Amino acid sequence: MKIKMYVNSDFSYLHRMILVVSFIVTVICNGKI
């Protein structure tokens, strides 16, 4: 169970990072345009 929870939280953290990065990229692209 511990391993499963760790992987799940790690995946959630990764997903959040990807969302933040994509959001920053979108803002930068909008700023350039």
CHARMM internal coordinates of N, CA and C (Angstrom, degrees):
IC EDIT
DIST 1 N 1 CA 1.4637
DIST 1 CA 1 C 1.5321
ANGL 1 N 1 CA 1 C 111.07
DIST 1 C 2 N 1.3081
ANGL 1 CA 1 C 2 N 116.73
DIHE 1 N 1 CA 1 C 2 N -40.99
DIST 2 N 2 CA 1.4660
ANGL 1 C 2 N 2 CA 119.54
DIHE 1 CA 1 C 2 N 2 CA -179.34
DIST 2 CA 2 C 1.5228
ANGL 2 N 2 CA 2 C 110.95
DIHE 1 C 2 N 2 CA 2 C -58.73
DIST 2 C 3 N 1.3357
ANGL 2 CA 2 C 3 N 115.62
DIHE 2 N 2 CA 2 C 3 N -45.10
DIST 3 N 3 CA 1.4729
ANGL 2 C 3 N 3 CA 119.65
DIHE 2 CA 2 C 3 N 3 CA -178.06
DIST 3 CA 3 C 1.5331
ANGL 3 N 3 CA 3 C 109.68
DIHE 2 C 3 N 3 CA 3 C -63.28
DIST 3 C 4 N 1.3235
ANGL 3 CA 3 C 4 N 116.36
DIHE 3 N 3 CA 3 C 4 N -42.32
DIST 4 N 4 CA 1.4562
ANGL 3 C 4 N 4 CA 120.69
DIHE 3 CA 3 C 4 N 4 CA -178.46
DIST 4 CA 4 C 1.5335
ANGL 4 N 4 CA 4 C 110.20
DIHE 3 C 4 N 4 CA 4 C -62.08
DIST 4 C 5 N 1.3291
ANGL 4 CA 4 C 5 N 116.49
DIHE 4 N 4 CA 4 C 5 N -45.21
DIST 5 N 5 CA 1.4646
ANGL 4 C 5 N 5 CA 120.33
DIHE 4 CA 4 C 5 N 5 CA 179.95
DIST 5 CA 5 C 1.5296
ANGL 5 N 5 CA 5 C 110.75
DIHE 4 C 5 N 5 CA 5 C -64.80
DIST 5 C 6 N 1.3278
ANGL 5 CA 5 C 6 N 116.15
DIHE 5 N 5 CA 5 C 6 N -39.46
DIST 6 N 6 CA 1.4661
ANGL 5 C 6 N 6 CA 119.71
DIHE 5 CA 5 C 6 N 6 CA -179.74
DIST 6 CA 6 C 1.5164
ANGL 6 N 6 CA 6 C 110.34
DIHE 5 C 6 N 6 CA 6 C -63.09
DIST 6 C 7 N 1.3279
ANGL 6 CA 6 C 7 N 116.06
DIHE 6 N 6 CA 6 C 7 N -46.01
DIST 7 N 7 CA 1.4738
ANGL 6 C 7 N 7 CA 120.21
DIHE 6 CA 6 C 7 N 7 CA -179.43
DIST 7 CA 7 C 1.5237
ANGL 7 N 7 CA 7 C 109.58
DIHE 6 C 7 N 7 CA 7 C -63.39
DIST 7 C 8 N 1.3304
ANGL 7 CA 7 C 8 N 116.22
DIHE 7 N 7 CA 7 C 8 N -41.13
DIST 8 N 8 CA 1.4613
ANGL 7 C 8 N 8 CA 120.51
DIHE 7 CA 7 C 8 N 8 CA -178.35
DIST 8 CA 8 C 1.5293
ANGL 8 N 8 CA 8 C 110.47
DIHE 7 C 8 N 8 CA 8 C -63.14
DIST 8 C 9 N 1.3188
ANGL 8 CA 8 C 9 N 117.23
DIHE 8 N 8 CA 8 C 9 N -45.51
DIST 9 N 9 CA 1.4654
ANGL 8 C 9 N 9 CA 120.64
DIHE 8 CA 8 C 9 N 9 CA -179.82
DIST 9 CA 9 C 1.5334
ANGL 9 N 9 CA 9 C 110.02
DIHE 8 C 9 N 9 CA 9 C -67.35
DIST 9 C 10 N 1.3302
ANGL 9 CA 9 C 10 N 116.49
DIHE 9 N 9 CA 9 C 10 N -36.49
DIST 10 N 10 CA 1.4633
ANGL 9 C 10 N 10 CA 120.70
DIHE 9 CA 9 C 10 N 10 CA 179.26
DIST 10 CA 10 C 1.5149
ANGL 10 N 10 CA 10 C 109.42
DIHE 9 C 10 N 10 CA 10 C -64.72
DIST 10 C 11 N 1.3290
ANGL 10 CA 10 C 11 N 117.81
DIHE 10 N 10 CA 10 C 11 N -41.47
DIST 11 N 11 CA 1.4584
ANGL 10 C 11 N 11 CA 121.92
DIHE 10 CA 10 C 11 N 11 CA 179.48
DIST 11 CA 11 C 1.5291
ANGL 11 N 11 CA 11 C 109.86
DIHE 10 C 11 N 11 CA 11 C -65.27
DIST 11 C 12 N 1.3254
ANGL 11 CA 11 C 12 N 115.93
DIHE 11 N 11 CA 11 C 12 N -40.25
DIST 12 N 12 CA 1.4653
ANGL 11 C 12 N 12 CA 120.14
DIHE 11 CA 11 C 12 N 12 CA 179.45
DIST 12 CA 12 C 1.5285
ANGL 12 N 12 CA 12 C 109.94
DIHE 11 C 12 N 12 CA 12 C -63.02
DIST 12 C 13 N 1.3350
ANGL 12 CA 12 C 13 N 116.07
DIHE 12 N 12 CA 12 C 13 N -41.54
DIST 13 N 13 CA 1.4666
ANGL 12 C 13 N 13 CA 120.69
DIHE 12 CA 12 C 13 N 13 CA 178.87
DIST 13 CA 13 C 1.5212
ANGL 13 N 13 CA 13 C 110.36
DIHE 12 C 13 N 13 CA 13 C -63.96
DIST 13 C 14 N 1.3361
ANGL 13 CA 13 C 14 N 116.38
DIHE 13 N 13 CA 13 C 14 N -43.02
DIST 14 N 14 CA 1.4678
ANGL 13 C 14 N 14 CA 121.02
DIHE 13 CA 13 C 14 N 14 CA 179.00
DIST 14 CA 14 C 1.5280
ANGL 14 N 14 CA 14 C 109.56
DIHE 13 C 14 N 14 CA 14 C -61.64
DIST 14 C 15 N 1.3239
ANGL 14 CA 14 C 15 N 116.71
DIHE 14 N 14 CA 14 C 15 N -45.25
DIST 15 N 15 CA 1.4647
ANGL 14 C 15 N 15 CA 121.27
DIHE 14 CA 14 C 15 N 15 CA -178.75
DIST 15 CA 15 C 1.5260
ANGL 15 N 15 CA 15 C 110.50
DIHE 14 C 15 N 15 CA 15 C -60.53
DIST 15 C 16 N 1.3454
ANGL 15 CA 15 C 16 N 116.18
DIHE 15 N 15 CA 15 C 16 N -40.86
DIST 16 N 16 CA 1.4662
ANGL 15 C 16 N 16 CA 120.84
DIHE 15 CA 15 C 16 N 16 CA 179.37
DIST 16 CA 16 C 1.5211
ANGL 16 N 16 CA 16 C 110.37
DIHE 15 C 16 N 16 CA 16 C -64.10
DIST 16 C 17 N 1.3292
ANGL 16 CA 16 C 17 N 116.48
DIHE 16 N 16 CA 16 C 17 N -43.26
DIST 17 N 17 CA 1.4663
ANGL 16 C 17 N 17 CA 120.70
DIHE 16 CA 16 C 17 N 17 CA 179.72
DIST 17 CA 17 C 1.5251
ANGL 17 N 17 CA 17 C 110.64
DIHE 16 C 17 N 17 CA 17 C -60.82
DIST 17 C 18 N 1.3463
ANGL 17 CA 17 C 18 N 116.08
DIHE 17 N 17 CA 17 C 18 N -42.17
DIST 18 N 18 CA 1.4697
ANGL 17 C 18 N 18 CA 120.26
DIHE 17 CA 17 C 18 N 18 CA -179.68
DIST 18 CA 18 C 1.5313
ANGL 18 N 18 CA 18 C 109.60
DIHE 17 C 18 N 18 CA 18 C -63.58
DIST 18 C 19 N 1.3274
ANGL 18 CA 18 C 19 N 117.20
DIHE 18 N 18 CA 18 C 19 N -41.55
DIST 19 N 19 CA 1.4663
ANGL 18 C 19 N 19 CA 120.47
DIHE 18 CA 18 C 19 N 19 CA 179.17
DIST 19 CA 19 C 1.5273
ANGL 19 N 19 CA 19 C 110.58
DIHE 18 C 19 N 19 CA 19 C -62.58
DIST 19 C 20 N 1.3360
ANGL 19 CA 19 C 20 N 116.29
DIHE 19 N 19 CA 19 C 20 N -43.76
DIST 20 N 20 CA 1.4719
ANGL 19 C 20 N 20 CA 120.26
DIHE 19 CA 19 C 20 N 20 CA -179.45
DIST 20 CA 20 C 1.5280
ANGL 20 N 20 CA 20 C 110.33
DIHE 19 C 20 N 20 CA 20 C -64.09
DIST 20 C 21 N 1.3313
ANGL 20 CA 20 C 21 N 116.90
DIHE 20 N 20 CA 20 C 21 N -44.31
DIST 21 N 21 CA 1.4723
ANGL 20 C 21 N 21 CA 120.85
DIHE 20 CA 20 C 21 N 21 CA -179.18
DIST 21 CA 21 C 1.5267
ANGL 21 N 21 CA 21 C 110.18
DIHE 20 C 21 N 21 CA 21 C -62.88
DIST 21 C 22 N 1.3334
ANGL 21 CA 21 C 22 N 117.12
DIHE 21 N 21 CA 21 C 22 N -45.87
DIST 22 N 22 CA 1.4670
ANGL 21 C 22 N 22 CA 120.05
DIHE 21 CA 21 C 22 N 22 CA -179.28
DIST 22 CA 22 C 1.5314
ANGL 22 N 22 CA 22 C 110.07
DIHE 21 C 22 N 22 CA 22 C -63.42
DIST 22 C 23 N 1.3311
ANGL 22 CA 22 C 23 N 116.82
DIHE 22 N 22 CA 22 C 23 N -36.01
DIST 23 N 23 CA 1.4649
ANGL 22 C 23 N 23 CA 120.76
DIHE 22 CA 22 C 23 N 23 CA 179.11
DIST 23 CA 23 C 1.5197
ANGL 23 N 23 CA 23 C 110.22
DIHE 22 C 23 N 23 CA 23 C -65.69
DIST 23 C 24 N 1.3375
ANGL 23 CA 23 C 24 N 117.01
DIHE 23 N 23 CA 23 C 24 N -44.18
DIST 24 N 24 CA 1.4686
ANGL 23 C 24 N 24 CA 121.16
DIHE 23 CA 23 C 24 N 24 CA 179.49
DIST 24 CA 24 C 1.5310
ANGL 24 N 24 CA 24 C 110.00
DIHE 23 C 24 N 24 CA 24 C -63.17
DIST 24 C 25 N 1.3205
ANGL 24 CA 24 C 25 N 116.71
DIHE 24 N 24 CA 24 C 25 N -42.86
DIST 25 N 25 CA 1.4723
ANGL 24 C 25 N 25 CA 120.64
DIHE 24 CA 24 C 25 N 25 CA 179.82
DIST 25 CA 25 C 1.5262
ANGL 25 N 25 CA 25 C 109.94
DIHE 24 C 25 N 25 CA 25 C -61.56
DIST 25 C 26 N 1.3275
ANGL 25 CA 25 C 26 N 116.47
DIHE 25 N 25 CA 25 C 26 N -41.52
DIST 26 N 26 CA 1.4717
ANGL 25 C 26 N 26 CA 120.45
DIHE 25 CA 25 C 26 N 26 CA 179.62
DIST 26 CA 26 C 1.5295
ANGL 26 N 26 CA 26 C 110.26
DIHE 25 C 26 N 26 CA 26 C -63.02
DIST 26 C 27 N 1.3252
ANGL 26 CA 26 C 27 N 116.46
DIHE 26 N 26 CA 26 C 27 N -43.57
DIST 27 N 27 CA 1.4727
ANGL 26 C 27 N 27 CA 120.51
DIHE 26 CA 26 C 27 N 27 CA -179.42
DIST 27 CA 27 C 1.5250
ANGL 27 N 27 CA 27 C 109.85
DIHE 26 C 27 N 27 CA 27 C -63.23
DIST 27 C 28 N 1.3333
ANGL 27 CA 27 C 28 N 116.83
DIHE 27 N 27 CA 27 C 28 N -43.12
DIST 28 N 28 CA 1.4699
ANGL 27 C 28 N 28 CA 120.87
DIHE 27 CA 27 C 28 N 28 CA -179.57
DIST 28 CA 28 C 1.5367
ANGL 28 N 28 CA 28 C 109.88
DIHE 27 C 28 N 28 CA 28 C -63.62
DIST 28 C 29 N 1.3422
ANGL 28 CA 28 C 29 N 116.16
DIHE 28 N 28 CA 28 C 29 N -43.87
DIST 29 N 29 CA 1.4724
ANGL 28 C 29 N 29 CA 119.82
DIHE 28 CA 28 C 29 N 29 CA 179.89
DIST 29 CA 29 C 1.5275
ANGL 29 N 29 CA 29 C 110.04
DIHE 28 C 29 N 29 CA 29 C -62.86
DIST 29 C 30 N 1.3183
ANGL 29 CA 29 C 30 N 117.41
DIHE 29 N 29 CA 29 C 30 N -42.12
DIST 30 N 30 CA 1.4677
ANGL 29 C 30 N 30 CA 120.98
DIHE 29 CA 29 C 30 N 30 CA 179.01
DIST 30 CA 30 C 1.5255
ANGL 30 N 30 CA 30 C 110.24
DIHE 29 C 30 N 30 CA 30 C -64.43
DIST 30 C 31 N 1.3108
ANGL 30 CA 30 C 31 N 116.62
DIHE 30 N 30 CA 30 C 31 N -37.22
DIST 31 N 31 CA 1.4598
ANGL 30 C 31 N 31 CA 120.58
DIHE 30 CA 30 C 31 N 31 CA 179.49
DIST 31 CA 31 C 1.5167
ANGL 31 N 31 CA 31 C 111.42
DIHE 30 C 31 N 31 CA 31 C -65.73
DIST 31 C 32 N 1.3508
ANGL 31 CA 31 C 32 N 116.48
DIHE 31 N 31 CA 31 C 32 N -38.36
DIST 32 N 32 CA 1.4670
ANGL 31 C 32 N 32 CA 120.22
DIHE 31 CA 31 C 32 N 32 CA 179.64
DIST 32 CA 32 C 1.5190
ANGL 32 N 32 CA 32 C 110.93
DIHE 31 C 32 N 32 CA 32 C -68.61
DIST 32 C 33 N 1.3358
ANGL 32 CA 32 C 33 N 116.25
DIHE 32 N 32 CA 32 C 33 N -36.95
DIST 33 N 33 CA 1.4708
ANGL 32 C 33 N 33 CA 119.85
DIHE 32 CA 32 C 33 N 33 CA -179.61
DIST 33 CA 33 C 1.5293
ANGL 33 N 33 CA 33 C 108.34
DIHE 32 C 33 N 33 CA 33 C -76.27
END
COOR INIT
IC SEED 1 N 1 CA 1 C
IC BUILD
